[in-house]
């Protein structure tokens, strides 16, 4: 009732007067609300309208590939020491740190028994090495926690991102696929550690390349395998 009385007041001649100030404010608020709805709609399409007149930058992928950032998280790599021995010691910390359970590691003991006496050979400077190493890229989320957990910097991430394939099996990378290729001065393991060097010397940067003895041992193994 109070609202109805506020809408109009009696005039001196007995006729109904024009709407009061409260009624005019309500009408103005309704008009502003309608205008606001229109402006909100235009603002919602602002991104679309702005894109219509913007020059498009077409990337001719895969013929032209945009370079990635230096610290891009791409395909993993198992690194080697300068003489060719593997940095991985089979500790399995990377597998424990992986939140997606995408890494499988099976460690084994290095064997310094001569190969002609049935020894398995040495693959890393430590007591153990990664005998089996697999990464399932169907599960991997490229978070980088595995490389943070690695105590020997054996596992790092490269800038390679083209990992698509046509079967699930091909997206499970094995140790052979993940190992860094041999560089100049390296000898393919298994072979002994550098002469007069201990495990810690490798991490102190005292080993710079494979010695003649390591090359000879690797060559002997290669020739034996060929026969």
C-alpha positions as CSV (number, residue, x, y, z in Angstrom):
1,X,0.0,0.0,0.0
2,X,2.8,2.4,0.8
3,X,4.2,1.8,-2.7
4,X,0.9,2.5,-4.4
5,X,0.6,5.8,-2.5
6,X,4.1,6.7,-3.5
7,X,3.3,6.3,-7.2
8,X,1.0,9.3,-7.4
9,X,-0.3,12.2,-5.2
10,X,-3.6,14.1,-5.4
11,X,-3.4,17.4,-7.3
12,X,-5.2,20.6,-5.9
13,X,-8.0,20.2,-8.5
14,X,-8.6,16.6,-7.4
15,X,-6.9,14.9,-10.4
16,X,-4.1,12.4,-10.0
17,X,-0.7,13.9,-10.3
18,X,2.3,12.7,-12.3
19,X,4.5,9.8,-10.9
20,X,6.6,10.7,-7.9
21,X,10.4,10.7,-7.7
22,X,10.5,7.1,-6.6
23,X,8.6,5.9,-9.6
24,X,10.9,7.9,-12.0
25,X,13.9,6.3,-10.4
26,X,12.5,2.9,-10.9
27,X,11.8,3.5,-14.5
28,X,15.3,4.9,-15.0
29,X,16.8,1.8,-13.3
30,X,14.8,-0.4,-15.7
31,X,16.1,1.5,-18.7
32,X,19.7,1.2,-17.4
33,X,19.2,-2.5,-16.9
34,X,18.1,-3.0,-20.5
35,X,21.1,-1.0,-21.8
36,X,23.5,-2.9,-19.5
37,X,22.2,-6.2,-21.0
38,X,23.0,-5.0,-24.5
39,X,26.5,-3.8,-23.5
40,X,27.2,-7.1,-21.7
41,X,26.3,-9.0,-24.9
42,X,28.6,-6.8,-27.0
43,X,31.4,-7.2,-24.5
44,X,31.0,-10.9,-24.6
45,X,31.7,-11.0,-28.3
46,X,34.5,-8.5,-27.9
47,X,37.2,-11.2,-28.3
48,X,35.5,-12.6,-31.4
49,X,35.1,-9.1,-33.0
50,X,38.7,-8.3,-32.2
51,X,39.9,-11.5,-33.8
52,X,38.0,-11.0,-37.0
53,X,40.1,-8.0,-38.1
54,X,43.4,-9.4,-36.7
55,X,46.1,-10.7,-39.1
56,X,46.4,-14.4,-38.8
57,X,49.8,-16.0,-38.3
58,X,49.7,-19.4,-40.0
59,X,52.4,-22.0,-38.9
60,X,53.4,-24.3,-41.7
61,X,53.8,-27.3,-39.4
62,X,55.5,-29.8,-39.8
63,X,57.5,-28.1,-42.6
64,X,58.3,-25.2,-40.4
65,X,58.7,-25.9,-36.7
66,X,58.6,-23.2,-34.0
67,X,61.7,-23.5,-31.7
68,X,60.9,-24.6,-28.1
69,X,62.0,-22.9,-24.9
70,X,65.4,-23.9,-23.5
71,X,63.8,-25.6,-20.5
72,X,61.1,-27.3,-22.5
73,X,59.9,-30.6,-21.0
74,X,60.1,-33.1,-23.9
75,X,61.2,-36.7,-24.4
76,X,63.5,-38.1,-21.7
77,X,67.1,-39.0,-22.2
78,X,69.4,-41.3,-20.2
79,X,72.8,-39.7,-20.2
80,X,76.3,-41.1,-20.2
81,X,79.6,-40.2,-18.6
82,X,82.4,-38.9,-20.9
83,X,83.9,-42.4,-21.3
84,X,80.6,-43.9,-22.3
85,X,79.5,-45.5,-19.0
86,X,75.9,-44.9,-18.1
87,X,75.0,-42.4,-15.3
88,X,72.0,-44.4,-14.2
89,X,72.7,-46.4,-11.1
90,X,69.3,-48.2,-11.0
91,X,68.2,-46.5,-7.7
92,X,64.6,-46.3,-8.9
93,X,64.0,-42.9,-7.3
94,X,62.6,-41.6,-10.6
95,X,60.0,-44.3,-10.6
96,X,59.0,-43.6,-7.0
97,X,58.7,-39.8,-7.8
98,X,56.5,-40.3,-10.9
99,X,52.9,-39.3,-10.0
100,X,51.6,-41.1,-13.1
101,X,53.4,-44.4,-12.5
102,X,54.8,-44.1,-16.0
103,X,58.4,-45.3,-15.2
104,X,59.6,-48.9,-14.8
105,X,63.2,-49.5,-13.5
106,X,64.9,-52.7,-12.7
107,X,68.4,-52.4,-11.3
108,X,71.2,-55.0,-11.4
109,X,74.7,-55.3,-10.0
110,X,77.7,-54.5,-12.2
111,X,80.0,-57.4,-12.7
112,X,83.7,-56.9,-13.0
113,X,84.4,-60.6,-13.7
114,X,86.2,-61.0,-17.0
115,X,83.7,-61.6,-19.8
116,X,85.6,-64.7,-21.0
117,X,84.9,-66.1,-17.5
118,X,81.2,-65.6,-17.7
119,X,81.0,-62.0,-16.3
120,X,78.3,-59.6,-17.4
121,X,80.5,-56.5,-17.5
122,X,80.2,-53.0,-16.0
123,X,77.7,-50.5,-17.4
124,X,78.0,-47.7,-14.8
125,X,80.7,-46.5,-12.3
126,X,78.5,-47.4,-9.3
127,X,77.7,-50.8,-7.8
128,X,74.5,-51.0,-9.8
129,X,73.0,-50.0,-13.1
130,X,69.6,-49.8,-14.7
131,X,69.2,-53.1,-16.4
132,X,65.6,-52.4,-17.5
133,X,64.4,-48.9,-18.0
134,X,61.0,-48.0,-19.6
135,X,58.8,-44.9,-19.8
136,X,55.2,-45.2,-20.8
137,X,54.3,-42.0,-22.7
138,X,50.7,-42.9,-22.6
139,X,50.8,-42.1,-18.9
140,X,53.6,-39.5,-18.7
141,X,52.4,-36.0,-17.9
142,X,55.9,-34.4,-18.5
143,X,55.9,-32.8,-15.0
144,X,59.7,-33.2,-14.6
145,X,59.5,-34.6,-11.1
146,X,61.6,-37.7,-12.2
147,X,64.5,-35.6,-13.3
148,X,64.4,-33.6,-10.0
149,X,64.6,-36.9,-8.1
150,X,67.6,-38.3,-10.0
151,X,70.7,-38.1,-7.8
152,X,73.2,-38.5,-10.7
153,X,71.6,-36.4,-13.4
154,X,71.2,-39.5,-15.4
155,X,67.7,-38.6,-16.5
156,X,67.0,-35.3,-18.2
157,X,64.4,-34.0,-20.6
158,X,65.1,-33.0,-24.2
159,X,63.3,-30.6,-26.5
160,X,61.8,-33.3,-28.6
161,X,58.0,-33.3,-28.6
162,X,56.9,-35.3,-31.6
163,X,55.9,-38.5,-29.9
164,X,52.6,-39.4,-31.6
165,X,52.3,-42.9,-33.1
166,X,49.8,-45.3,-34.4
167,X,50.0,-48.0,-31.7
168,X,50.2,-48.1,-27.9
169,X,53.2,-50.4,-27.8
170,X,55.4,-47.9,-29.7
171,X,54.7,-45.3,-27.0
172,X,56.5,-47.4,-24.4
173,X,60.1,-46.4,-24.8
174,X,62.8,-48.8,-23.7
175,X,66.3,-48.2,-22.4
176,X,67.8,-48.5,-25.8
177,X,65.5,-45.8,-27.2
178,X,66.2,-43.5,-24.2
179,X,70.0,-43.8,-24.0
180,X,72.0,-40.9,-25.3
181,X,74.0,-41.8,-28.4
182,X,77.7,-42.3,-28.1
183,X,79.7,-39.2,-28.7
184,X,83.3,-38.8,-29.8
185,X,85.7,-40.2,-27.3
186,X,83.2,-42.6,-25.7
187,X,83.4,-46.4,-25.7
188,X,80.3,-48.5,-25.7
189,X,79.8,-50.4,-22.4
190,X,80.2,-52.8,-20.9
191,X,83.8,-52.0,-20.0
192,X,85.8,-51.2,-16.9
193,X,86.0,-47.8,-15.2
194,X,88.7,-45.4,-16.3
195,X,92.2,-46.5,-15.0
196,X,93.0,-45.2,-11.5
197,X,89.6,-43.7,-11.1
198,X,86.9,-44.3,-8.5
199,X,83.1,-43.7,-8.7
200,X,83.3,-40.3,-7.1
201,X,85.9,-39.2,-9.6
202,X,83.3,-39.4,-12.3
203,X,81.1,-36.9,-10.5
204,X,84.0,-34.7,-9.8
205,X,84.6,-34.2,-13.5
206,X,88.0,-36.0,-13.6
207,X,87.0,-38.3,-16.4
208,X,87.0,-36.6,-19.8
209,X,87.0,-39.5,-22.3
210,X,87.5,-43.2,-22.6
211,X,91.0,-44.5,-22.2
212,X,92.8,-46.7,-24.7
213,X,92.2,-49.7,-22.4
214,X,88.4,-49.0,-22.3
215,X,88.3,-48.7,-26.1
216,X,90.3,-52.0,-26.5
217,X,87.8,-53.7,-24.1
218,X,84.8,-52.4,-26.0
219,X,86.3,-53.3,-29.4
220,X,87.1,-56.8,-28.1
221,X,83.5,-57.3,-27.0
222,X,82.2,-56.0,-30.3
223,X,84.5,-58.4,-32.2
224,X,83.5,-61.3,-30.0
225,X,79.8,-60.5,-30.6
226,X,80.3,-60.4,-34.3
227,X,81.8,-63.9,-34.2
